[in-house]
Amino acid sequence: VVAEPNGESIDVIGIGTHPSRGLRKGVVVDIEATVDSIRKAVDEAEMMAGCEISSVYAGIAGGHIQAHNEMGMVAIKDRGALIGFAGARVIEQAQAIAIPADREVIHVLPQEYEIDGEDGIKQPLGMSGVRLIARVHIVTAAVTSAQNVIKCANRAGLNVIDIVLEPLASAEAVLAPDEKELGVALIDLGGGTTDLAVFGGGAIKQTAVLSLGGSHLTNDAAVGLRTPFEQAERIK
């Protein structure tokens, strides 16, 4: 998807699609096939948008994705207004958890802050207090799976600016601030995975990726009916 800024929003100016051959359950299983799929999707998007694509944000999903909520706390010595480093310190403290060597953190998302027992604070900067607590949502991914996504994009001639959890990207595209505030669950039904993002109080509450999607149903129909995959897709 290619987009350009338009004030406070963005306008989509180009889209390219191609069957994601080389992926299974959201994970790269064939680098050459994945690179070929990326190139063909990019070529189509470039043609529609009328521009050359060199840098991208890449979505990531798959059963290797794990997410959990953590809490961090720091003391403010001078009782004065909270400044930037205090907010950064409490986030660092919240994510100071033991993570296996084969996993990496891809998102640390603040949910809310608490100052001296007063919770529900969205932005603590400029407020006064002596104890700051942060609740965050941490998303981790398998290092190899994330590296393979980046490697495939690089081999297709693209520089990956960052990787983004796909249900979070979907939420940015389709959810309104009021929905996030009231409480909403977004379910993105894909071919290889089903992605979930739950919001409440304007913040992310939970995310999950299930290794089950529409392609699995099509494959079951193809095997059960002894029919080609394309025909099973039409039947589904």
C-alpha positions as CSV (number, residue, x, y, z in Angstrom):
1,V,0.0,0.0,0.0
2,V,1.4,3.4,-1.0
3,A,0.1,6.6,0.8
4,E,1.0,10.2,1.0
5,P,0.3,12.8,3.8
6,N,-2.7,15.0,3.5
7,G,-3.0,17.3,6.6
8,E,-3.7,15.1,9.6
9,S,-4.6,12.1,7.5
10,I,-3.1,10.1,4.6
11,D,-4.4,9.3,1.2
12,V,-3.9,5.9,-0.4
13,I,-2.5,6.5,-3.9
14,G,-1.5,3.0,-4.9
15,I,-2.1,-0.7,-4.1
16,G,-0.3,-3.8,-5.3
17,T,-1.3,-7.4,-4.5
18,H,0.0,-10.8,-5.4
19,P,-0.5,-14.3,-3.9
20,S,1.9,-14.6,-0.9
21,R,3.7,-17.8,-2.1
22,G,6.5,-18.6,0.2
23,L,4.6,-17.8,3.4
24,R,2.8,-20.3,5.6
25,K,0.9,-19.3,8.7
26,G,2.4,-15.8,8.4
27,V,6.0,-17.1,8.5
28,V,8.5,-17.2,5.6
29,V,9.1,-20.8,4.5
30,D,10.6,-20.1,1.0
31,I,12.7,-17.0,0.6
32,E,12.9,-17.0,-3.2
33,A,9.1,-17.4,-3.6
34,T,8.5,-14.6,-1.0
35,V,10.9,-12.2,-2.7
36,D,9.2,-12.9,-6.0
37,S,5.8,-12.2,-4.5
38,I,7.0,-8.9,-2.9
39,R,8.6,-7.7,-6.2
40,K,5.4,-8.3,-8.2
41,A,3.2,-6.6,-5.5
42,V,5.6,-3.6,-5.4
43,D,5.7,-3.3,-9.2
44,E,1.9,-3.1,-9.3
45,A,1.8,-0.6,-6.5
46,E,4.5,1.6,-8.2
47,M,2.5,1.5,-11.5
48,M,-0.7,2.7,-9.8
49,A,1.0,5.3,-7.6
50,G,3.3,6.6,-10.3
51,C,6.3,6.6,-8.0
52,E,9.3,4.5,-7.1
53,I,9.2,2.6,-3.8
54,S,12.5,2.2,-1.9
55,S,11.6,2.2,1.8
56,V,8.7,0.4,3.5
57,Y,7.1,-0.5,6.8
58,A,6.6,-4.3,6.9
59,G,3.8,-6.0,8.7
60,I,4.5,-9.0,10.8
61,A,2.2,-11.8,12.1
62,G,2.5,-15.5,12.7
63,G,2.1,-17.9,15.6
64,H,5.5,-16.9,17.0
65,I,4.1,-13.5,18.1
66,Q,3.6,-13.2,21.8
67,A,2.2,-10.3,23.8
68,H,1.7,-9.5,27.5
69,N,1.1,-6.6,29.9
70,E,3.8,-5.4,32.3
71,M,4.1,-2.6,34.9
72,G,7.0,-0.3,35.8
73,M,7.5,2.1,38.7
74,V,10.0,4.9,39.4
75,A,10.3,7.5,42.2
76,I,10.5,11.2,41.5
77,K,13.0,12.7,44.0
78,D,12.2,16.4,43.8
79,R,8.3,16.2,43.8
80,G,8.4,18.5,40.9
81,A,6.8,18.3,37.5
82,L,7.4,15.0,35.7
83,I,9.8,15.6,32.8
84,G,10.8,13.5,29.8
85,F,13.5,11.3,31.4
86,A,11.1,10.1,34.2
87,G,8.6,8.9,31.6
88,A,11.4,7.2,29.6
89,R,12.8,5.6,32.8
90,V,9.5,4.1,33.8
91,I,8.9,2.6,30.4
92,E,12.4,1.1,30.5
93,Q,11.7,-0.3,33.9
94,A,8.4,-1.8,32.7
95,Q,10.2,-3.6,29.8
96,A,13.1,-4.8,31.9
97,I,11.9,-8.4,31.8
98,A,13.7,-11.6,30.9
99,I,13.4,-12.3,27.2
100,P,14.8,-15.5,25.7
101,A,17.7,-15.0,23.3
102,D,15.7,-16.2,20.3
103,R,13.1,-13.5,20.8
104,E,13.1,-9.7,20.3
105,V,10.8,-6.9,21.4
106,I,9.0,-5.2,18.5
107,H,6.6,-3.0,20.4
108,V,6.4,-1.4,23.8
109,L,3.0,0.3,23.9
110,P,2.0,2.5,26.9
111,Q,-1.5,1.8,28.1
112,E,-1.9,4.2,31.0
113,Y,0.1,5.9,33.8
114,E,-0.5,6.3,37.5
115,I,0.8,9.1,39.6
116,D,0.6,8.9,43.5
117,G,-2.3,6.5,43.3
118,E,-4.2,8.4,40.6
119,D,-4.7,6.1,37.7
120,G,-6.1,6.5,34.2
121,I,-3.5,9.1,33.2
122,K,-2.8,9.1,29.4
123,Q,0.2,11.6,29.4
124,P,2.1,12.3,32.6
125,L,4.5,15.0,31.3
126,G,4.2,18.3,33.1
127,M,2.2,16.7,36.0
128,S,3.6,16.7,39.6
129,G,4.1,13.7,41.8
130,V,6.6,11.5,43.7
131,R,5.8,8.0,42.3
132,L,5.1,7.2,38.6
133,I,3.7,3.9,37.5
134,A,3.4,2.8,33.8
135,R,1.4,0.0,32.4
136,V,2.6,-1.2,29.0
137,H,1.8,-3.8,26.4
138,I,4.9,-5.6,25.2
139,V,4.9,-7.5,21.9
140,T,7.7,-9.9,21.1
141,A,8.6,-11.9,18.0
142,A,10.9,-14.8,17.1
143,V,14.2,-13.2,16.0
144,T,14.6,-15.5,13.0
145,S,11.0,-14.8,11.7
146,A,11.5,-11.1,11.9
147,Q,14.9,-11.2,10.3
148,N,13.5,-13.4,7.4
149,V,10.8,-10.8,6.7
150,I,13.4,-8.0,6.5
151,K,15.8,-10.2,4.5
152,C,13.1,-10.9,1.9
153,A,12.2,-7.2,1.6
154,N,16.0,-6.3,1.3
155,R,16.4,-8.9,-1.5
156,A,13.5,-7.4,-3.3
157,G,15.3,-4.0,-3.3
158,L,13.5,-2.5,-0.3
159,N,14.8,-0.9,2.8
160,V,12.7,-1.8,5.9
161,I,12.2,1.3,8.1
162,D,10.5,-0.8,10.8
163,I,8.3,-3.8,11.3
164,V,4.8,-3.4,12.7
165,L,2.4,-5.9,14.2
166,E,-0.3,-6.4,11.6
167,P,-3.4,-6.1,13.9
168,L,-2.0,-2.7,15.2
169,A,-1.6,-1.5,11.6
170,S,-5.1,-2.7,10.8
171,A,-6.5,-0.9,13.8
172,E,-4.8,2.4,12.8
173,A,-6.5,2.0,9.4
174,V,-10.1,1.3,10.4
175,L,-10.8,2.2,14.0
176,A,-11.9,5.6,15.2
177,P,-10.7,7.1,18.4
178,D,-14.2,6.9,19.9
179,E,-14.2,3.1,19.3
180,K,-10.9,2.7,21.0
181,E,-12.1,4.7,24.0
182,L,-15.4,2.8,24.4
183,G,-13.8,-0.6,23.8
184,V,-13.5,-2.6,20.7
185,A,-12.0,-5.9,19.4
186,L,-10.6,-5.9,15.9
187,I,-10.3,-9.3,14.1
188,D,-8.4,-9.4,10.9
189,L,-9.2,-12.6,9.0
190,G,-6.3,-13.4,6.7
191,G,-5.3,-16.3,4.5
192,G,-2.6,-17.6,6.8
193,T,-3.4,-16.0,10.2
194,T,-6.2,-14.5,12.2
195,D,-5.1,-11.3,14.0
196,L,-6.7,-9.8,17.1
197,A,-6.3,-6.4,18.8
198,V,-8.4,-5.4,21.8
199,F,-8.7,-1.7,22.8
200,G,-10.3,0.0,25.8
201,G,-10.0,3.4,27.4
202,G,-8.2,4.6,24.3
203,A,-5.3,2.2,24.8
204,I,-4.3,-1.3,23.5
205,K,-5.3,-4.0,26.0
206,Q,-4.4,-7.2,24.2
207,T,-3.1,-8.5,20.9
208,A,-2.8,-12.1,19.6
209,V,-2.1,-13.9,16.3
210,L,-3.7,-17.3,15.6
211,S,-2.0,-19.6,13.1
212,L,-5.3,-20.2,11.3
213,G,-6.7,-18.4,8.3
214,G,-8.9,-18.7,5.2
215,S,-6.2,-20.7,3.2
216,H,-6.5,-23.5,5.7
217,L,-10.2,-23.8,5.1
218,T,-9.6,-23.8,1.4
219,N,-7.0,-26.5,1.7
220,D,-9.3,-28.7,3.8
221,A,-12.0,-28.3,1.1
222,A,-9.5,-29.2,-1.6
223,V,-8.4,-32.4,0.2
224,G,-11.9,-33.4,1.3
225,L,-13.4,-32.8,-2.1
226,R,-10.4,-33.9,-4.1
227,T,-10.5,-30.8,-6.1
228,P,-7.7,-28.2,-7.2
229,F,-7.0,-25.4,-4.7
230,E,-8.4,-22.7,-7.1
231,Q,-11.7,-24.6,-7.4
232,A,-11.9,-25.1,-3.6
233,E,-11.4,-21.4,-3.2
234,R,-14.4,-20.7,-5.4
235,I,-16.4,-23.2,-3.5
236,K,-15.5,-21.7,-0.2
